[in-house]
Amino acid sequence: MRQADHEGEGIFKLQQHNKAIRKSIIDIRNKKITYLAKLPNDMQAQKLILEAKEILREEISSRFPDYTFSNFERYKHWLTIEGTKMR
């Protein structure tokens, strides 16, 4: 989760960012993992999440080392990444 460096940074936007990350979904079925994160309606909050895509990808990859993951794809208000089992 991100935190405000100072009060003027936009606490609401950070709350929207943190809420989207907290409510993200990981679906694990057979040899496939799908990670879904709903993007908030606020453009600046979306920008925070889009800037953190690589950090999210690295975190997911480190938690599931037996899987190889694609790049993030955007579908409407969702960001998705899919992983398939290697071993």
Buried (B, 14 or more C-beta within 10 A) or exposed (E): EBEEEEEEEBEEBBBBBBBBBEEBEBEEEEEEBEBBBBBBEBEEBBEBBEEBBEEBBEEBBEEBEEBEBEEBEEEEEEBBBBBEEEE
